[in-house]
């Protein structure tokens, strides 16, 4: 299993690692400032985890109304911390799940 620090080191790579799930690939692309690619991946993940990433991405773009919709779909309250903290929480969560 990859750790958060190993995942962060992989951000130096040109592409996300093949073993990464779509959840982690979306967050990898987000860390590379490719919001569109991250969003395209997230919107094709039909579960609460995909909705969480979707919410985060809309929060990041400043569309709080849309973000709140996706937080509800994810079964979560709006994240009140920084975007960086939420990103780390998601990566850690998905790594722990083996996603």
Secondary structure, DSSP 8 states (H G I E B T S, - for coil): ---HHHHHHGGGSSS--TTS-HHHHHHHHHHTT-HHHHHHHHTT--SHHHHHHHHHHHHHHT-HHHHHHHHHHHT-----S-HHHHHHHHHHHHHHHT-
